[in-house]
Amino acid sequence: MSEQIPPGSRFGSGLVTTAPGTPPPPPPPAPPEDPERPDGPRRRRQQMLIFGGIAGAILAIGLTIVLILAFSGDDPFHSKASAPTDVRPPLAQACPAPTGSPSAAPTQTPSALPPETGARTTDTEAGISYKAYGPPWEPWTDTWRAGTLEVPYKVGQHFVTEQYSGGSYHASILSAAVPAADNDAVTLNLECVGRQVAADVRAEYYPQPNTMDPIRDELTTVGGRPAYVSEFRLHFTAPGLTATEELSAVAVIDVGKTTAAVLYISIPGTHKQWDYVIDDVLASVRPV
């Protein structure tokens, strides 16, 4: 059953109706601002002032720290460029070119050297040639590149003196070219370079530990060119290896380039009949 609702009555939803044509009543006046209300404009202004003060204090502290670091020489933003990487060859880093006159013996003219005769091994990359021998010596076809300096011995002669648990053991006459000077210099610190190469050979191509008997350690000339020669006998032991000693020599030769020629000769103690090869090969070296 329907029921008529008088004008001005209130529905359950809170909507108020008025008689047609009657203007709506004016809105009630806004209550006066209460400064103590937590969401009042004054409260918000106070909060903004507090936050602004805190931010300013933080900024001032930060600027103070930056200025202290700047005046002390530290770079808080690490804006300084890092030092460039040294890209020079290992020997050029270890042995800078000498600042004075080279201390090696003076070069010789080609006419002062004995003429080249017989079979030769020529290493065009190293810039030298030297005497070649018949059987049991045979051409070297591998590349030995070990040690800190990684000198690439890839030209020469050799023969296997024995097989053992560690592999093949060799007598060898090997040459290589190794970068030993800066790009803008061709003067080598031969003594330093020679000692570095000899130490590299001893550390990488022989059983460890080993002991050394020095025989020759000097600046000289090889093939009419300034050179450093180190000759020594090493003593060692290794499981299954018959050889317990070896006569070795390393020559570093200044061939007038940024690369030095390296000549490495090794004769195991089981084949001492070939010991003479060291002096024989060094005397036969010629620049090419």
C-alpha positions as CSV (number, residue, x, y, z in Angstrom):
1,M,0.0,0.0,0.0
2,S,1.4,3.5,-0.9
3,E,1.6,6.4,1.5
4,Q,1.7,10.1,0.7
5,I,4.8,11.9,2.2
6,P,4.2,15.5,3.3
7,P,6.5,18.2,1.9
8,G,9.6,18.9,4.0
9,S,9.7,15.3,5.4
10,R,13.2,13.5,5.5
11,F,13.8,10.2,3.6
12,G,16.0,7.6,5.0
13,S,18.8,8.6,2.6
14,G,19.1,12.1,4.0
15,L,17.6,13.9,1.0
16,V,15.4,16.9,1.9
17,T,12.6,18.0,-0.3
18,T,10.9,21.4,-0.5
19,A,7.7,22.6,-1.9
20,P,7.8,23.6,-5.6
21,G,9.0,27.2,-6.2
22,T,10.5,27.7,-2.7
23,P,14.2,28.8,-2.9
24,P,16.6,26.6,-1.0
25,P,17.7,27.7,2.4
26,P,21.1,29.5,2.5
27,P,24.1,27.3,3.6
28,P,25.0,27.5,7.2
29,P,27.9,29.8,8.0
30,A,31.4,28.2,8.2
31,P,32.6,27.6,11.7
32,P,35.4,29.9,12.8
33,E,39.0,28.7,12.1
34,D,40.3,26.8,15.0
35,P,44.1,27.3,15.1
36,E,44.5,24.2,17.4
37,R,43.0,21.8,14.8
38,P,45.8,19.5,13.5
39,D,44.7,20.0,9.8
40,G,44.4,23.8,10.0
41,P,46.2,26.1,7.6
42,R,48.3,27.6,10.4
43,R,49.5,24.1,11.5
44,R,50.4,23.3,7.9
45,R,52.4,26.5,7.6
46,Q,54.3,25.6,10.8
47,Q,55.1,22.2,9.5
48,M,56.4,23.6,6.2
49,L,58.6,26.0,8.1
50,I,60.0,23.1,10.2
51,F,60.6,20.9,7.1
52,G,62.3,23.8,5.3
53,G,64.6,24.4,8.3
54,I,65.6,20.7,8.4
55,A,66.3,20.6,4.7
56,G,68.4,23.8,4.9
57,A,70.4,22.3,7.7
58,I,71.1,19.1,5.8
59,L,72.1,21.1,2.7
60,A,74.5,23.3,4.8
61,I,76.1,20.2,6.3
62,G,76.5,18.6,2.9
63,L,78.1,21.7,1.4
64,T,80.5,21.9,4.4
65,I,81.6,18.3,3.9
66,V,82.2,18.8,0.2
67,L,84.3,22.0,0.8
68,I,86.4,20.2,3.5
69,L,87.1,17.3,1.1
70,A,87.9,19.7,-1.8
71,F,90.4,21.7,0.2
72,S,92.0,18.6,1.6
73,G,92.7,17.3,-2.0
74,D,90.2,14.5,-2.1
75,D,87.6,14.3,-4.9
76,P,84.2,13.4,-3.4
77,F,82.8,12.7,-6.8
78,H,85.8,10.8,-8.2
79,S,85.7,13.1,-11.2
80,K,89.5,12.9,-11.7
81,A,90.4,10.8,-14.8
82,S,92.1,7.6,-13.8
83,A,95.7,7.1,-14.8
84,P,96.1,5.6,-18.3
85,T,96.9,2.0,-18.5
86,D,100.5,1.3,-19.4
87,V,100.4,-0.5,-22.7
88,R,104.1,-0.8,-23.2
89,P,105.6,-4.3,-23.7
90,P,106.6,-6.0,-20.4
91,L,110.3,-5.6,-21.2
92,A,109.9,-1.9,-22.0
93,Q,108.1,-1.4,-18.6
94,A,110.7,-3.4,-16.7
95,C,113.7,-1.9,-18.5
96,P,113.3,1.7,-19.6
97,A,115.8,2.9,-22.3
98,P,119.0,4.3,-20.7
99,T,119.3,8.1,-20.5
100,G,123.0,8.2,-21.1
101,S,125.2,6.7,-23.8
102,P,124.8,2.9,-24.3
103,S,127.3,0.9,-22.2
104,A,127.7,-2.0,-24.6
105,A,130.8,-2.4,-26.6
106,P,130.9,-0.5,-29.9
107,T,129.6,-2.2,-33.1
108,Q,131.9,-3.7,-35.6
109,T,131.9,-3.2,-39.3
110,P,130.8,-6.2,-41.5
111,S,134.3,-6.5,-43.0
112,A,135.8,-7.1,-39.5
113,L,133.7,-10.3,-39.1
114,P,134.6,-13.7,-40.6
115,P,132.6,-14.5,-43.7
116,E,129.4,-16.6,-43.4
117,T,129.9,-20.1,-44.6
118,G,127.8,-23.3,-44.6
119,A,124.2,-23.9,-43.6
120,R,122.4,-21.1,-41.9
121,T,119.2,-20.6,-39.9
122,T,117.7,-17.2,-40.7
123,D,115.2,-15.5,-38.5
124,T,114.0,-12.4,-40.4
125,E,111.6,-11.3,-37.7
126,A,114.4,-11.3,-35.1
127,G,116.8,-9.8,-37.6
128,I,119.6,-12.3,-37.3
129,S,121.0,-15.5,-38.9
130,Y,123.3,-18.1,-37.3
131,K,124.9,-21.5,-38.0
132,A,122.7,-24.6,-38.7
133,Y,123.8,-28.1,-37.8
134,G,123.2,-31.6,-39.4
135,P,121.6,-34.6,-37.7
136,P,120.6,-35.2,-35.0
137,W,119.6,-31.5,-35.1
138,E,116.5,-30.7,-37.1
139,P,114.4,-27.6,-37.8
140,W,112.2,-26.3,-35.0
141,T,108.6,-26.2,-36.1
142,D,106.8,-25.4,-32.8
143,T,106.4,-22.2,-30.8
144,W,107.5,-21.9,-27.2
145,R,105.8,-18.9,-25.5
146,A,106.0,-19.2,-21.8
147,G,106.9,-17.1,-18.8
148,T,106.1,-13.5,-17.8
149,L,107.7,-12.1,-21.0
150,E,106.2,-14.8,-23.3
151,V,109.1,-14.6,-25.7
152,P,107.9,-16.4,-28.8
153,Y,110.7,-18.9,-29.7
154,K,109.6,-20.2,-33.1
155,V,112.7,-20.4,-35.3
156,G,115.8,-22.6,-34.9
157,Q,116.9,-26.2,-34.4
158,H,116.5,-28.9,-31.8
159,F,116.5,-32.6,-31.1
160,V,114.9,-34.7,-28.4
161,T,117.4,-36.1,-25.9
162,E,115.0,-38.2,-23.9
163,Q,111.3,-39.0,-23.2
164,Y,110.2,-39.0,-19.6
165,S,107.0,-38.7,-17.5
166,G,106.9,-34.9,-18.0
167,G,107.1,-35.2,-21.8
168,S,110.0,-34.6,-24.2
169,Y,113.4,-33.2,-23.2
170,H,115.3,-31.2,-25.8
171,A,118.6,-29.7,-26.8
172,S,117.8,-26.5,-28.6
173,I,119.0,-23.5,-30.5
174,L,116.1,-21.1,-30.7
175,S,115.6,-17.4,-31.6
176,A,112.9,-14.8,-31.3
177,A,112.1,-11.2,-31.5
178,V,110.8,-9.5,-28.4
179,P,109.5,-5.9,-28.0
180,A,112.0,-4.3,-25.7
181,A,111.7,-0.5,-26.2
182,D,109.1,2.3,-26.4
183,N,107.6,3.1,-29.8
184,D,109.6,6.3,-30.0
185,A,112.9,4.9,-28.9
186,V,115.3,2.2,-30.3
187,T,118.0,2.3,-27.6
188,L,117.7,-0.7,-25.4
189,N,118.9,-1.2,-21.8
190,L,120.6,-4.5,-22.8
191,E,121.8,-5.5,-19.4
192,C,118.4,-5.2,-17.9
193,V,116.6,-6.9,-20.8
194,G,119.2,-9.7,-20.9
195,R,118.8,-10.4,-17.2
196,Q,115.0,-10.4,-17.4
197,V,115.0,-12.9,-20.4
198,A,117.6,-15.2,-18.7
199,A,115.5,-15.2,-15.5
200,D,112.4,-16.0,-17.5
201,V,114.1,-18.9,-19.2
202,R,115.4,-20.3,-15.9
203,A,111.9,-20.0,-14.3
204,E,109.9,-21.5,-17.1
205,Y,111.9,-24.1,-19.0
206,Y,113.5,-26.1,-16.2
207,P,112.4,-28.2,-13.3
208,Q,111.9,-26.3,-10.0
209,P,113.7,-25.7,-7.8
210,N,117.1,-25.5,-9.5
211,T,120.5,-24.0,-8.7
212,M,122.7,-22.1,-11.1
213,D,126.5,-21.9,-11.7
214,P,127.1,-18.6,-13.5
215,I,129.7,-18.8,-16.3
216,R,129.4,-15.6,-18.3
217,D,127.4,-12.5,-17.6
218,E,128.4,-9.5,-19.7
219,L,127.8,-6.7,-22.2
220,T,129.6,-7.5,-25.4
221,T,129.0,-7.7,-29.1
222,V,127.4,-10.5,-31.0
223,G,127.4,-10.4,-34.8
224,G,128.9,-6.9,-34.7
225,R,125.9,-5.6,-32.7
226,P,125.7,-4.6,-29.0
227,A,124.5,-7.5,-27.0
228,Y,124.2,-9.0,-23.5
229,V,125.2,-12.6,-23.0
230,S,124.4,-14.8,-20.0
231,E,125.8,-18.3,-19.9
232,F,125.2,-20.7,-16.9
233,R,124.9,-24.3,-15.9
234,L,121.7,-25.3,-14.1
235,H,121.3,-28.3,-11.7
236,F,117.9,-29.9,-11.0
237,T,116.0,-33.1,-10.6
238,A,112.6,-34.3,-11.9
239,P,110.8,-37.6,-11.6
240,G,111.8,-39.9,-14.5
241,L,114.3,-37.4,-16.0
242,T,117.8,-38.7,-16.6
243,A,119.3,-35.3,-17.1
244,T,120.2,-33.5,-13.8
245,E,122.0,-30.5,-15.3
246,E,122.1,-28.3,-18.4
247,L,124.5,-25.8,-20.0
248,S,122.5,-22.8,-21.3
249,A,123.1,-19.4,-22.8
250,V,120.9,-16.4,-23.5
251,A,122.0,-13.6,-25.8
252,V,119.9,-10.4,-26.3
253,I,121.1,-8.5,-29.3
254,D,120.3,-4.9,-30.2
255,V,119.5,-5.0,-33.9
256,G,118.5,-1.3,-34.2
257,K,114.8,-1.8,-33.8
258,T,112.2,-1.5,-31.0
259,T,112.5,-5.3,-30.8
260,A,115.5,-7.2,-29.6
261,A,116.8,-10.4,-31.0
262,V,116.9,-13.2,-28.5
263,L,119.1,-16.4,-29.0
264,Y,118.6,-19.2,-26.5
265,I,120.8,-22.3,-26.6
266,S,120.4,-25.3,-24.2
267,I,122.5,-28.5,-24.0
268,P,121.4,-31.2,-21.5
269,G,124.1,-32.8,-19.4
270,T,123.4,-36.2,-21.0
271,H,124.8,-34.8,-24.3
272,K,127.8,-32.8,-23.3
273,Q,129.5,-33.5,-26.6
274,W,127.4,-30.7,-27.9
275,D,128.5,-28.1,-25.3
276,Y,130.7,-26.4,-27.9
277,V,127.7,-25.4,-29.9
278,I,127.0,-22.5,-27.5
279,D,130.2,-20.6,-28.4
280,D,130.1,-21.8,-32.0
281,V,126.5,-20.4,-32.6
282,L,127.2,-17.1,-30.8
283,A,130.3,-16.5,-33.0
284,S,128.3,-17.3,-36.1
285,V,125.5,-14.7,-35.6
286,R,125.1,-12.0,-38.3
287,P,122.4,-9.3,-38.6
288,V,120.0,-9.6,-41.6
